[in-house]
Every structure is written in C-alpha cells, then in structure tokens.
Amino acid sequence: MQQLICYCFEHSEGEIRREVLERGGHSRILEQIRMAKKAGSCRCAEVHPESR
C-alpha cells in the first residue's frame, strides 16, 4: 500500500510523483489539494487515521 498524501481525495505519494515526472514538474493533483484547502473543503484532519 502506498503512502497517502491527501486523505480527502485519496491521492498517494507515488501518484503525485508520477504525475510530476510525466508533466514536466507540474501536478494537477497538488493544485486540486491546494484549491480545496483554500476553499475550506479539505477534510484530511477528519478522515486521516491519526487526525492530522
């Protein structure tokens, strides 16, 4: 099992790394996470198994 980076959208570290490599250093996943946090719709603290 890969390490999850975002528990809201269930994005893994490997998935993000792969996208960064494929897209020349850019990640739509990271942008999605940033936008969700900015909009206040991030629920990682609620759904993270260690509440962080």
mmCIF entry with sequence, helices, sheets and N, C-alpha, C, O atoms, coordinates in Angstrom:
data_MODEL
# 
_entry.id   MODEL 
# 
_entity.id                         1 
_entity.type                       polymer 
_entity.pdbx_number_of_molecules   1 
# 
_entity_poly.entity_id                      1 
_entity_poly.type                           'polypeptide(L)' 
_entity_poly.nstd_linkage                   no 
_entity_poly.nstd_monomer                   no 
_entity_poly.pdbx_seq_one_letter_code       MQQLICYCFEHSEGEIRREVLERGGHSRILEQIRMAKKAGSCRCAEVHPESR 
_entity_poly.pdbx_seq_one_letter_code_can   MQQLICYCFEHSEGEIRREVLERGGHSRILEQIRMAKKAGSCRCAEVHPESR 
_entity_poly.pdbx_strand_id                 A 
# 
loop_
_entity_poly_seq.entity_id 
_entity_poly_seq.num 
_entity_poly_seq.mon_id 
_entity_poly_seq.hetero 
1 1  MET n 
1 2  GLN n 
1 3  GLN n 
1 4  LEU n 
1 5  ILE n 
1 6  CYS n 
1 7  TYR n 
1 8  CYS n 
1 9  PHE n 
1 10 GLU n 
1 11 HIS n 
1 12 SER n 
1 13 GLU n 
1 14 GLY n 
1 15 GLU n 
1 16 ILE n 
1 17 ARG n 
1 18 ARG n 
1 19 GLU n 
1 20 VAL n 
1 21 LEU n 
1 22 GLU n 
1 23 ARG n 
1 24 GLY n 
1 25 GLY n 
1 26 HIS n 
1 27 SER n 
1 28 ARG n 
1 29 ILE n 
1 30 LEU n 
1 31 GLU n 
1 32 GLN n 
1 33 ILE n 
1 34 ARG n 
1 35 MET n 
1 36 ALA n 
1 37 LYS n 
1 38 LYS n 
1 39 ALA n 
1 40 GLY n 
1 41 SER n 
1 42 CYS n 
1 43 ARG n 
1 44 CYS n 
1 45 ALA n 
1 46 GLU n 
1 47 VAL n 
1 48 HIS n 
1 49 PRO n 
1 50 GLU n 
1 51 SER n 
1 52 ARG n 
# 
_struct_asym.id          A 
_struct_asym.entity_id   1 
# 
loop_
_struct_conf.conf_type_id 
_struct_conf.id 
_struct_conf.pdbx_PDB_helix_id 
_struct_conf.beg_label_comp_id 
_struct_conf.beg_label_asym_id 
_struct_conf.beg_label_seq_id 
_struct_conf.pdbx_beg_PDB_ins_code 
_struct_conf.end_label_comp_id 
_struct_conf.end_label_asym_id 
_struct_conf.end_label_seq_id 
_struct_conf.pdbx_end_PDB_ins_code 
_struct_conf.beg_auth_comp_id 
_struct_conf.beg_auth_asym_id 
_struct_conf.beg_auth_seq_id 
_struct_conf.end_auth_comp_id 
_struct_conf.end_auth_asym_id 
_struct_conf.end_auth_seq_id 
_struct_conf.pdbx_PDB_helix_class 
_struct_conf.details 
_struct_conf.pdbx_PDB_helix_length 
HELX_P HELX_P1 AA1 GLU A 13 ? GLU A 22 ? GLU A 13 GLU A 22 1 ? 10 
HELX_P HELX_P2 AA2 ARG A 28 ? ALA A 39 ? ARG A 28 ALA A 39 1 ? 12 
HELX_P HELX_P3 AA3 CYS A 44 ? VAL A 47 ? CYS A 44 VAL A 47 1 ? 4  
# 
_struct_conf_type.id          HELX_P 
_struct_conf_type.criteria    ? 
_struct_conf_type.reference   ? 
# 
_struct_sheet.id               AA1 
_struct_sheet.type             ? 
_struct_sheet.number_strands   2 
_struct_sheet.details          ? 
# 
_struct_sheet_order.sheet_id     AA1 
_struct_sheet_order.range_id_1   1 
_struct_sheet_order.range_id_2   2 
_struct_sheet_order.offset       ? 
_struct_sheet_order.sense        anti-parallel 
# 
loop_
_struct_sheet_range.sheet_id 
_struct_sheet_range.id 
_struct_sheet_range.beg_label_comp_id 
_struct_sheet_range.beg_label_asym_id 
_struct_sheet_range.beg_label_seq_id 
_struct_sheet_range.pdbx_beg_PDB_ins_code 
_struct_sheet_range.end_label_comp_id 
_struct_sheet_range.end_label_asym_id 
_struct_sheet_range.end_label_seq_id 
_struct_sheet_range.pdbx_end_PDB_ins_code 
_struct_sheet_range.beg_auth_comp_id 
_struct_sheet_range.beg_auth_asym_id 
_struct_sheet_range.beg_auth_seq_id 
_struct_sheet_range.end_auth_comp_id 
_struct_sheet_range.end_auth_asym_id 
_struct_sheet_range.end_auth_seq_id 
AA1 1 LEU A 4  ? CYS A 6  ? LEU A 4  CYS A 6  
AA1 2 HIS A 11 ? SER A 12 ? HIS A 11 SER A 12 
# 
loop_
_atom_site.group_PDB 
_atom_site.id 
_atom_site.type_symbol 
_atom_site.label_atom_id 
_atom_site.label_alt_id 
_atom_site.label_comp_id 
_atom_site.label_asym_id 
_atom_site.label_entity_id 
_atom_site.label_seq_id 
_atom_site.pdbx_PDB_ins_code 
_atom_site.Cartn_x 
_atom_site.Cartn_y 
_atom_site.Cartn_z 
_atom_site.occupancy 
_atom_site.B_iso_or_equiv 
_atom_site.pdbx_formal_charge 
_atom_site.auth_seq_id 
_atom_site.auth_comp_id 
_atom_site.auth_asym_id 
_atom_site.auth_atom_id 
_atom_site.pdbx_PDB_model_num 
ATOM 1   N N  . MET A 1 1  ? 0.846   -1.195 0.000   1.00 0.00 ? 1  MET A N  1 
ATOM 2   C CA . MET A 1 1  ? 0.000   0.000  0.000   1.00 0.00 ? 1  MET A CA 1 
ATOM 3   C C  . MET A 1 1  ? 0.883   1.249  0.000   1.00 0.00 ? 1  MET A C  1 
ATOM 4   O O  . MET A 1 1  ? 1.851   1.341  0.756   1.00 0.00 ? 1  MET A O  1 
ATOM 5   N N  . GLN A 1 2  ? 0.541   2.185  -0.842  1.00 0.00 ? 2  GLN A N  1 
ATOM 6   C CA . GLN A 1 2  ? 1.324   3.419  -0.931  1.00 0.00 ? 2  GLN A CA 1 
ATOM 7   C C  . GLN A 1 2  ? 0.864   4.419  0.122   1.00 0.00 ? 2  GLN A C  1 
ATOM 8   O O  . GLN A 1 2  ? -0.288  4.420  0.554   1.00 0.00 ? 2  GLN A O  1 
ATOM 9   N N  . GLN A 1 3  ? 1.801   5.265  0.514   1.00 0.00 ? 3  GLN A N  1 
ATOM 10  C CA . GLN A 1 3  ? 1.522   6.313  1.492   1.00 0.00 ? 3  GLN A CA 1 
ATOM 11  C C  . GLN A 1 3  ? 0.562   7.337  0.893   1.00 0.00 ? 3  GLN A C  1 
ATOM 12  O O  . GLN A 1 3  ? 0.842   7.907  -0.161  1.00 0.00 ? 3  GLN A O  1 
ATOM 13  N N  . LEU A 1 4  ? -0.568  7.572  1.560   1.00 0.00 ? 4  LEU A N  1 
ATOM 14  C CA . LEU A 1 4  ? -1.498  8.595  1.100   1.00 0.00 ? 4  LEU A CA 1 
ATOM 15  C C  . LEU A 1 4  ? -0.997  9.965  1.530   1.00 0.00 ? 4  LEU A C  1 
ATOM 16  O O  . LEU A 1 4  ? -0.543  10.155 2.658   1.00 0.00 ? 4  LEU A O  1 
ATOM 17  N N  . ILE A 1 5  ? -1.086  10.903 0.617   1.00 0.00 ? 5  ILE A N  1 
ATOM 18  C CA . ILE A 1 5  ? -0.716  12.286 0.891   1.00 0.00 ? 5  ILE A CA 1 
ATOM 19  C C  . ILE A 1 5  ? -1.965  13.086 1.239   1.00 0.00 ? 5  ILE A C  1 
ATOM 20  O O  . ILE A 1 5  ? -1.948  13.929 2.136   1.00 0.00 ? 5  ILE A O  1 
ATOM 21  N N  . CYS A 1 6  ? -3.036  12.814 0.523   1.00 0.00 ? 6  CYS A N  1 
ATOM 22  C CA . CYS A 1 6  ? -4.304  13.508 0.736   1.00 0.00 ? 6  CYS A CA 1 
ATOM 23  C C  . CYS A 1 6  ? -5.382  12.475 1.040   1.00 0.00 ? 6  CYS A C  1 
ATOM 24  O O  . CYS A 1 6  ? -5.731  11.656 0.190   1.00 0.00 ? 6  CYS A O  1 
ATOM 25  N N  . TYR A 1 7  ? -5.896  12.524 2.242   1.00 0.00 ? 7  TYR A N  1 
ATOM 26  C CA . TYR A 1 7  ? -6.921  11.573 2.641   1.00 0.00 ? 7  TYR A CA 1 
ATOM 27  C C  . TYR A 1 7  ? -8.306  11.984 2.145   1.00 0.00 ? 7  TYR A C  1 
ATOM 28  O O  . TYR A 1 7  ? -9.203  11.144 2.073   1.00 0.00 ? 7  TYR A O  1 
ATOM 29  N N  . CYS A 1 8  ? -8.495  13.241 1.808   1.00 0.00 ? 8  CYS A N  1 
ATOM 30  C CA . CYS A 1 8  ? -9.780  13.691 1.253   1.00 0.00 ? 8  CYS A CA 1 
ATOM 31  C C  . CYS A 1 8  ? -10.040 13.046 -0.117  1.00 0.00 ? 8  CYS A C  1 
ATOM 32  O O  . CYS A 1 8  ? -11.119 12.515 -0.381  1.00 0.00 ? 8  CYS A O  1 
ATOM 33  N N  . PHE A 1 9  ? -9.033  13.110 -0.960  1.00 0.00 ? 9  PHE A N  1 
ATOM 34  C CA . PHE A 1 9  ? -9.173  12.635 -2.334  1.00 0.00 ? 9  PHE A CA 1 
ATOM 35  C C  . PHE A 1 9  ? -8.425  11.326 -2.582  1.00 0.00 ? 9  PHE A C  1 
ATOM 36  O O  . PHE A 1 9  ? -8.427  10.801 -3.695  1.00 0.00 ? 9  PHE A O  1 
ATOM 37  N N  . GLU A 1 10 ? -7.782  10.803 -1.530  1.00 0.00 ? 10 GLU A N  1 
ATOM 38  C CA . GLU A 1 10 ? -7.056  9.537  -1.574  1.00 0.00 ? 10 GLU A CA 1 
ATOM 39  C C  . GLU A 1 10 ? -5.951  9.509  -2.632  1.00 0.00 ? 10 GLU A C  1 
ATOM 40  O O  . GLU A 1 10 ? -5.820  8.543  -3.384  1.00 0.00 ? 10 GLU A O  1 
ATOM 41  N N  . HIS A 1 11 ? -5.163  10.579 -2.676  1.00 0.00 ? 11 HIS A N  1 
ATOM 42  C CA . HIS A 1 11 ? -4.020  10.640 -3.593  1.00 0.00 ? 11 HIS A CA 1 
ATOM 43  C C  . HIS A 1 11 ? -2.783  10.128 -2.872  1.00 0.00 ? 11 HIS A C  1 
ATOM 44  O O  . HIS A 1 11 ? -2.504  10.508 -1.734  1.00 0.00 ? 11 HIS A O  1 
ATOM 45  N N  . SER A 1 12 ? -2.045  9.256  -3.558  1.00 0.00 ? 12 SER A N  1 
ATOM 46  C CA . SER A 1 12 ? -0.849  8.676  -2.959  1.00 0.00 ? 12 SER A CA 1 
ATOM 47  C C  . SER A 1 12 ? 0.405   9.447  -3.380  1.00 0.00 ? 12 SER A C  1 
ATOM 48  O O  . SER A 1 12 ? 0.409   10.197 -4.356  1.00 0.00 ? 12 SER A O  1 
ATOM 49  N N  . GLU A 1 13 ? 1.450   9.233  -2.614  1.00 0.00 ? 13 GLU A N  1 
ATOM 50  C CA . GLU A 1 13 ? 2.737   9.845  -2.928  1.00 0.00 ? 13 GLU A CA 1 
ATOM 51  C C  . GLU A 1 13 ? 3.210   9.419  -4.318  1.00 0.00 ? 13 GLU A C  1 
ATOM 52  O O  . GLU A 1 13 ? 3.676   10.246 -5.101  1.00 0.00 ? 13 GLU A O  1 
ATOM 53  N N  . GLY A 1 14 ? 3.089   8.136  -4.617  1.00 0.00 ? 14 GLY A N  1 
ATOM 54  C CA . GLY A 1 14 ? 3.516   7.628  -5.922  1.00 0.00 ? 14 GLY A CA 1 
ATOM 55  C C  . GLY A 1 14 ? 2.747   8.229  -7.070  1.00 0.00 ? 14 GLY A C  1 
ATOM 56  O O  . GLY A 1 14 ? 3.317   8.521  -8.122  1.00 0.00 ? 14 GLY A O  1 
ATOM 57  N N  . GLU A 1 15 ? 1.462   8.417  -6.879  1.00 0.00 ? 15 GLU A N  1 
ATOM 58  C CA . GLU A 1 15 ? 0.612   9.010  -7.911  1.00 0.00 ? 15 GLU A CA 1 
ATOM 59  C C  . GLU A 1 15 ? 1.053   10.447 -8.210  1.00 0.00 ? 15 GLU A C  1 
ATOM 60  O O  . GLU A 1 15 ? 1.124   10.854 -9.370  1.00 0.00 ? 15 GLU A O  1 
ATOM 61  N N  . ILE A 1 16 ? 1.345   11.201 -7.165  1.00 0.00 ? 16 ILE A N  1 
ATOM 62  C CA . ILE A 1 16 ? 1.780   12.589 -7.333  1.00 0.00 ? 16 ILE A CA 1 
ATOM 63  C C  . ILE A 1 16 ? 3.160   12.640 -7.988  1.00 0.00 ? 16 ILE A C  1 
ATOM 64  O O  . ILE A 1 16 ? 3.385   13.437 -8.899  1.00 0.00 ? 16 ILE A O  1 
ATOM 65  N N  . ARG A 1 17 ? 4.080   11.796 -7.529  1.00 0.00 ? 17 ARG A N  1 
ATOM 66  C CA . ARG A 1 17 ? 5.425   11.758 -8.126  1.00 0.00 ? 17 ARG A CA 1 
ATOM 67  C C  . ARG A 1 17 ? 5.351   11.429 -9.618  1.00 0.00 ? 17 ARG A C  1 
ATOM 68  O O  . ARG A 1 17 ? 6.010   12.066 -10.440 1.00 0.00 ? 17 ARG A O  1 
ATOM 69  N N  . ARG A 1 18 ? 4.547   10.437 -9.947  1.00 0.00 ? 18 ARG A N  1 
ATOM 70  C CA . ARG A 1 18 ? 4.404   10.010 -11.345 1.00 0.00 ? 18 ARG A CA 1 
ATOM 71  C C  . ARG A 1 18 ? 3.867   11.162 -12.208 1.00 0.00 ? 18 ARG A C  1 
ATOM 72  O O  . ARG A 1 18 ? 4.351   11.400 -13.314 1.00 0.00 ? 18 ARG A O  1 
ATOM 73  N N  . GLU A 1 19 ? 2.864   11.865 -11.683 1.00 0.00 ? 19 GLU A N  1 
ATOM 74  C CA . GLU A 1 19 ? 2.301   12.972 -12.451 1.00 0.00 ? 19 GLU A CA 1 
ATOM 75  C C  . GLU A 1 19 ? 3.317   14.099 -12.633 1.00 0.00 ? 19 GLU A C  1 
ATOM 76  O O  . GLU A 1 19 ? 3.392   14.694 -13.708 1.00 0.00 ? 19 GLU A O  1 
ATOM 77  N N  . VAL A 1 20 ? 4.087   14.393 -11.608 1.00 0.00 ? 20 VAL A N  1 
ATOM 78  C CA . VAL A 1 20 ? 5.114   15.447 -11.699 1.00 0.00 ? 20 VAL A CA 1 
ATOM 79  C C  . VAL A 1 20 ? 6.136   15.081 -12.769 1.00 0.00 ? 20 VAL A C  1 
ATOM 80  O O  . VAL A 1 20 ? 6.536   15.929 -13.568 1.00 0.00 ? 20 VAL A O  1 
ATOM 81  N N  . LEU A 1 21 ? 6.555   13.830 -12.785 1.00 0.00 ? 21 LEU A N  1 
ATOM 82  C CA . LEU A 1 21 ? 7.520   13.391 -13.799 1.00 0.00 ? 21 LEU A CA 1 
ATOM 83  C C  . LEU A 1 21 ? 6.921   13.436 -15.207 1.00 0.00 ? 21 LEU A C  1 
ATOM 84  O O  . LEU A 1 21 ? 7.590   13.855 -16.151 1.00 0.00 ? 21 LEU A O  1 
ATOM 85  N N  . GLU A 1 22 ? 5.695   13.015 -15.348 1.00 0.00 ? 22 GLU A N  1 
ATOM 86  C CA . GLU A 1 22 ? 5.041   12.985 -16.663 1.00 0.00 ? 22 GLU A CA 1 
ATOM 87  C C  . GLU A 1 22 ? 4.716   14.378 -17.188 1.00 0.00 ? 22 GLU A C  1 
ATOM 88  O O  . GLU A 1 22 ? 4.686   14.591 -18.400 1.00 0.00 ? 22 GLU A O  1 
ATOM 89  N N  . ARG A 1 23 ? 4.473   15.328 -16.287 1.00 0.00 ? 23 ARG A N  1 
ATOM 90  C CA . ARG A 1 23 ? 4.040   16.659 -16.702 1.00 0.00 ? 23 ARG A CA 1 
ATOM 91  C C  . ARG A 1 23 ? 5.138   17.704 -16.557 1.00 0.00 ? 23 ARG A C  1 
ATOM 92  O O  . ARG A 1 23 ? 4.841   18.894 -16.459 1.00 0.00 ? 23 ARG A O  1 
ATOM 93  N N  . GLY A 1 24 ? 6.378   17.291 -16.542 1.00 0.00 ? 24 GLY A N  1 
ATOM 94  C CA . GLY A 1 24 ? 7.486   18.244 -16.516 1.00 0.00 ? 24 GLY A CA 1 
ATOM 95  C C  . GLY A 1 24 ? 7.562   19.080 -15.257 1.00 0.00 ? 24 GLY A C  1 
ATOM 96  O O  . GLY A 1 24 ? 7.900   20.262 -15.317 1.00 0.00 ? 24 GLY A O  1 
ATOM 97  N N  . GLY A 1 25 ? 7.253   18.482 -14.114 1.00 0.00 ? 25 GLY A N  1 
ATOM 98  C CA . GLY A 1 25 ? 7.383   19.194 -12.842 1.00 0.00 ? 25 GLY A CA 1 
ATOM 99  C C  . GLY A 1 25 ? 6.105   19.798 -12.313 1.00 0.00 ? 25 GLY A C  1 
ATOM 100 O O  . GLY A 1 25 ? 6.121   20.437 -11.261 1.00 0.00 ? 25 GLY A O  1 
ATOM 101 N N  . HIS A 1 26 ? 4.996   19.615 -13.011 1.00 0.00 ? 26 HIS A N  1 
ATOM 102 C CA . HIS A 1 26 ? 3.719   20.192 -12.578 1.00 0.00 ? 26 HIS A CA 1 
ATOM 103 C C  . HIS A 1 26 ? 2.754   19.083 -12.184 1.00 0.00 ? 26 HIS A C  1 
ATOM 104 O O  . HIS A 1 26 ? 2.797   17.979 -12.729 1.00 0.00 ? 26 HIS A O  1 
ATOM 105 N N  . SER A 1 27 ? 1.883   19.393 -11.230 1.00 0.00 ? 27 SER A N  1 
ATOM 106 C CA . SER A 1 27 ? 0.915   18.399 -10.783 1.00 0.00 ? 27 SER A CA 1 
ATOM 107 C C  . SER A 1 27 ? -0.467  19.014 -10.633 1.00 0.00 ? 27 SER A C  1 
ATOM 108 O O  . SER A 1 27 ? -0.660  19.962 -9.872  1.00 0.00 ? 27 SER A O  1 
ATOM 109 N N  . ARG A 1 28 ? -1.413  18.471 -11.360 1.00 0.00 ? 28 ARG A N  1 
ATOM 110 C CA . ARG A 1 28 ? -2.803  18.901 -11.202 1.00 0.00 ? 28 ARG A CA 1 
ATOM 111 C C  . ARG A 1 28 ? -3.348  18.445 -9.851  1.00 0.00 ? 28 ARG A C  1 
ATOM 112 O O  . ARG A 1 28 ? -4.195  19.109 -9.254  1.00 0.00 ? 28 ARG A O  1 
ATOM 113 N N  . ILE A 1 29 ? -2.853  17.308 -9.381  1.00 0.00 ? 29 ILE A N  1 
ATOM 114 C CA . ILE A 1 29 ? -3.296  16.782 -8.090  1.00 0.00 ? 29 ILE A CA 1 
ATOM 115 C C  . ILE A 1 29 ? -2.954  17.768 -6.975  1.00 0.00 ? 29 ILE A C  1 
ATOM 116 O O  . ILE A 1 29 ? -3.803  18.085 -6.142  1.00 0.00 ? 29 ILE A O  1 
ATOM 117 N N  . LEU A 1 30 ? -1.720  18.247 -6.959  1.00 0.00 ? 30 LEU A N  1 
ATOM 118 C CA . LEU A 1 30 ? -1.324  19.202 -5.927  1.00 0.00 ? 30 LEU A CA 1 
ATOM 119 C C  . LEU A 1 30 ? -2.125  20.489 -6.024  1.00 0.00 ? 30 LEU A C  1 
ATOM 120 O O  . LEU A 1 30 ? -2.467  21.085 -5.003  1.00 0.00 ? 30 LEU A O  1 
ATOM 121 N N  . GLU A 1 31 ? -2.424  20.917 -7.231  1.00 0.00 ? 31 GLU A N  1 
ATOM 122 C CA . GLU A 1 31 ? -3.264  22.113 -7.413  1.00 0.00 ? 31 GLU A CA 1 
ATOM 123 C C  . GLU A 1 31 ? -4.664  21.869 -6.850  1.00 0.00 ? 31 GLU A C  1 
ATOM 124 O O  . GLU A 1 31 ? -5.234  22.740 -6.194  1.00 0.00 ? 31 GLU A O  1 
ATOM 125 N N  . GLN A 1 32 ? -5.210  20.692 -7.106  1.00 0.00 ? 32 GLN A N  1 
ATOM 126 C CA . GLN A 1 32 ? -6.535  20.344 -6.587  1.00 0.00 ? 32 GLN A CA 1 
ATOM 127 C C  . GLN A 1 32 ? -6.528  20.382 -5.054  1.00 0.00 ? 32 GLN A C  1 
ATOM 128 O O  . GLN A 1 32 ? -7.459  20.900 -4.438  1.00 0.00 ? 32 GLN A O  1 
ATOM 129 N N  . ILE A 1 33 ? -5.485  19.836 -4.452  1.00 0.00 ? 33 ILE A N  1 
ATOM 130 C CA . ILE A 1 33 ? -5.379  19.832 -2.995  1.00 0.00 ? 33 ILE A CA 1 
ATOM 131 C C  . ILE A 1 33 ? -5.270  21.258 -2.466  1.00 0.00 ? 33 ILE A C  1 
ATOM 132 O O  . ILE A 1 33 ? -5.946  21.615 -1.501  1.00 0.00 ? 33 ILE A O  1 
ATOM 133 N N  . ARG A 1 34 ? -4.429  22.070 -3.087  1.00 0.00 ? 34 ARG A N  1 
ATOM 134 C CA . ARG A 1 34 ? -4.274  23.479 -2.670  1.00 0.00 ? 34 ARG A CA 1 
ATOM 135 C C  . ARG A 1 34 ? -5.591  24.245 -2.768  1.00 0.00 ? 34 ARG A C  1 
ATOM 136 O O  . ARG A 1 34 ? -5.946  24.998 -1.862  1.00 0.00 ? 34 ARG A O  1 
ATOM 137 N N  . MET A 1 35 ? -6.307  24.050 -3.865  1.00 0.00 ? 35 MET A N  1 
ATOM 138 C CA . MET A 1 35 ? -7.580  24.751 -4.061  1.00 0.00 ? 35 MET A CA 1 
ATOM 139 C C  . MET A 1 35 ? -8.614  24.309 -3.019  1.00 0.00 ? 35 MET A C  1 
ATOM 140 O O  . MET A 1 35 ? -9.369  25.136 -2.510  1.00 0.00 ? 35 MET A O  1 
ATOM 141 N N  . ALA A 1 36 ? -8.650  23.020 -2.704  1.00 0.00 ? 36 ALA A N  1 
ATOM 142 C CA . ALA A 1 36 ? -9.586  22.511 -1.703  1.00 0.00 ? 36 ALA A CA 1 
ATOM 143 C C  . ALA A 1 36 ? -9.266  23.102 -0.328  1.00 0.00 ? 36 ALA A C  1 
ATOM 144 O O  . ALA A 1 36 ? -10.173 23.478 0.414   1.00 0.00 ? 36 ALA A O  1 
ATOM 145 N N  . LYS A 1 37 ? -7.990  23.181 0.005   1.00 0.00 ? 37 LYS A N  1 
ATOM 146 C CA . LYS A 1 37 ? -7.600  23.766 1.291   1.00 0.00 ? 37 LYS A CA 1 
ATOM 147 C C  . LYS A 1 37 ? -7.983  25.239 1.350   1.00 0.00 ? 37 LYS A C  1 
ATOM 148 O O  . LYS A 1 37 ? -8.503  25.713 2.360   1.00 0.00 ? 37 LYS A O  1 
ATOM 149 N N  . LYS A 1 38 ? -7.723  25.956 0.267   1.00 0.00 ? 38 LYS A N  1 
ATOM 150 C CA . LYS A 1 38 ? -8.031  27.381 0.222   1.00 0.00 ? 38 LYS A CA 1 
ATOM 151 C C  . LYS A 1 38 ? -9.537  27.633 0.315   1.00 0.00 ? 38 LYS A C  1 
ATOM 152 O O  . LYS A 1 38 ? -9.976  28.609 0.923   1.00 0.00 ? 38 LYS A O  1 
ATOM 153 N N  . ALA A 1 39 ? -10.320 26.741 -0.295  1.00 0.00 ? 39 ALA A N  1 
ATOM 154 C CA . ALA A 1 39 ? -11.777 26.888 -0.286  1.00 0.00 ? 39 ALA A CA 1 
ATOM 155 C C  . ALA A 1 39 ? -12.402 26.388 1.023   1.00 0.00 ? 39 ALA A C  1 
ATOM 156 O O  . ALA A 1 39 ? -13.602 26.546 1.248   1.00 0.00 ? 39 ALA A O  1 
ATOM 157 N N  . GLY A 1 40 ? -11.580 25.790 1.872   1.00 0.00 ? 40 GLY A N  1 
ATOM 158 C CA . GLY A 1 40 ? -12.093 25.290 3.141   1.00 0.00 ? 40 GLY A CA 1 
ATOM 159 C C  . GLY A 1 40 ? -12.788 23.942 3.032   1.00 0.00 ? 40 GLY A C  1 
ATOM 160 O O  . GLY A 1 40 ? -13.502 23.536 3.949   1.00 0.00 ? 40 GLY A O  1 
ATOM 161 N N  . SER A 1 41 ? -12.586 23.244 1.913   1.00 0.00 ? 41 SER A N  1 
ATOM 162 C CA . SER A 1 41 ? -13.253 21.956 1.725   1.00 0.00 ? 41 SER A CA 1 
ATOM 163 C C  . SER A 1 41 ? -12.329 20.771 1.996   1.00 0.00 ? 41 SER A C  1 
ATOM 164 O O  . SER A 1 41 ? -12.670 19.631 1.682   1.00 0.00 ? 41 SER A O  1 
ATOM 165 N N  . CYS A 1 42 ? -11.171 21.036 2.573   1.00 0.00 ? 42 CYS A N  1 
ATOM 166 C CA . CYS A 1 42 ? -10.238 19.972 2.934   1.00 0.00 ? 42 CYS A CA 1 
ATOM 167 C C  . CYS A 1 42 ? -10.750 19.301 4.205   1.00 0.00 ? 42 CYS A C  1 
ATOM 168 O O  . CYS A 1 42 ? -11.037 19.975 5.194   1.00 0.00 ? 42 CYS A O  1 
ATOM 169 N N  . ARG A 1 43 ? -10.862 17.985 4.178   1.00 0.00 ? 43 ARG A N  1 
ATOM 170 C CA . ARG A 1 43 ? -11.344 17.231 5.328   1.00 0.00 ? 43 ARG A CA 1 
ATOM 171 C C  . ARG A 1 43 ? -10.303 16.221 5.820   1.00 0.00 ? 43 ARG A C  1 
ATOM 172 O O  . ARG A 1 43 ? -10.640 15.275 6.533   1.00 0.00 ? 43 ARG A O  1 
ATOM 173 N N  . CYS A 1 44 ? -9.042  16.423 5.438   1.00 0.00 ? 44 CYS A N  1 
ATOM 174 C CA . CYS A 1 44 ? -7.995  15.466 5.804   1.00 0.00 ? 44 CYS A CA 1 
ATOM 175 C C  . CYS A 1 44 ? -7.927  15.252 7.318   1.00 0.00 ? 44 CYS A C  1 
ATOM 176 O O  . CYS A 1 44 ? -7.760  14.118 7.768   1.00 0.00 ? 44 CYS A O  1 
ATOM 177 N N  . ALA A 1 45 ? -8.051  16.301 8.098   1.00 0.00 ? 45 ALA A N  1 
ATOM 178 C CA . ALA A 1 45 ? -7.975  16.157 9.563   1.00 0.00 ? 45 ALA A CA 1 
ATOM 179 C C  . ALA A 1 45 ? -9.093  15.268 10.077  1.00 0.00 ? 45 ALA A C  1 
ATOM 180 O O  . ALA A 1 45 ? -8.917  14.579 11.082  1.00 0.00 ? 45 ALA A O  1 
ATOM 181 N N  . GLU A 1 46 ? -10.225 15.268 9.418   1.00 0.00 ? 46 GLU A N  1 
ATOM 182 C CA . GLU A 1 46 ? -11.358 14.447 9.845   1.00 0.00 ? 46 GLU A CA 1 
ATOM 183 C C  . GLU A 1 46 ? -11.230 12.994 9.406   1.00 0.00 ? 46 GLU A C  1 
ATOM 184 O O  . GLU A 1 46 ? -11.634 12.086 10.133  1.00 0.00 ? 46 GLU A O  1 
ATOM 185 N N  . VAL A 1 47 ? -10.671 12.771 8.224   1.00 0.00 ? 47 VAL A N  1 
ATOM 186 C CA . VAL A 1 47 ? -10.631 11.413 7.682   1.00 0.00 ? 47 VAL A CA 1 
ATOM 187 C C  . VAL A 1 47 ? -9.266  10.730 7.842   1.00 0.00 ? 47 VAL A C  1 
ATOM 188 O O  . VAL A 1 47 ? -9.149  9.530  7.595   1.00 0.00 ? 47 VAL A O  1 
ATOM 189 N N  . HIS A 1 48 ? -8.247  11.472 8.246   1.00 0.00 ? 48 HIS A N  1 
ATOM 190 C CA . HIS A 1 48 ? -6.930  10.895 8.451   1.00 0.00 ? 48 HIS A CA 1 
ATOM 191 C C  . HIS A 1 48 ? -6.983  9.974  9.669   1.00 0.00 ? 48 HIS A C  1 
ATOM 192 O O  . HIS A 1 48 ? -7.549  10.349 10.696  1.00 0.00 ? 48 HIS A O  1 
ATOM 193 N N  . PRO A 1 49 ? -6.407  8.788  9.573   1.00 0.00 ? 49 PRO A N  1 
ATOM 194 C CA . PRO A 1 49 ? -6.482  7.856  10.689  1.00 0.00 ? 49 PRO A CA 1 
ATOM 195 C C  . PRO A 1 49 ? -5.832  8.369  11.980  1.00 0.00 ? 49 PRO A C  1 
ATOM 196 O O  . PRO A 1 49 ? -6.177  7.909  13.069  1.00 0.00 ? 49 PRO A O  1 
ATOM 197 N N  . GLU A 1 50 ? -4.904  9.306  11.867  1.00 0.00 ? 50 GLU A N  1 
ATOM 198 C CA . GLU A 1 50 ? -4.256  9.879  13.050  1.00 0.00 ? 50 GLU A CA 1 
ATOM 199 C C  . GLU A 1 50 ? -4.726  11.316 13.313  1.00 0.00 ? 50 GLU A C  1 
ATOM 200 O O  . GLU A 1 50 ? -4.112  12.040 14.096  1.00 0.00 ? 50 GLU A O  1 
ATOM 201 N N  . SER A 1 51 ? -5.804  11.718 12.662  1.00 0.00 ? 51 SER A N  1 
ATOM 202 C CA . SER A 1 51 ? -6.430  13.046 12.841  1.00 0.00 ? 51 SER A CA 1 
ATOM 203 C C  . SER A 1 51 ? -5.459  14.203 12.614  1.00 0.00 ? 51 SER A C  1 
ATOM 204 O O  . SER A 1 51 ? -5.380  15.127 13.424  1.00 0.00 ? 51 SER A O  1 
ATOM 205 N N  . ARG A 1 52 ? -4.701  14.141 11.472  1.00 0.00 ? 52 ARG A N  1 
ATOM 206 C CA . ARG A 1 52 ? -3.823  15.267 11.139  1.00 0.00 ? 52 ARG A CA 1 
ATOM 207 C C  . ARG A 1 52 ? -4.041  15.699 9.724   1.00 0.00 ? 52 ARG A C  1 
ATOM 208 O O  . ARG A 1 52 ? -3.392  16.636 9.257   1.00 0.00 ? 52 ARG A O  1 
# 
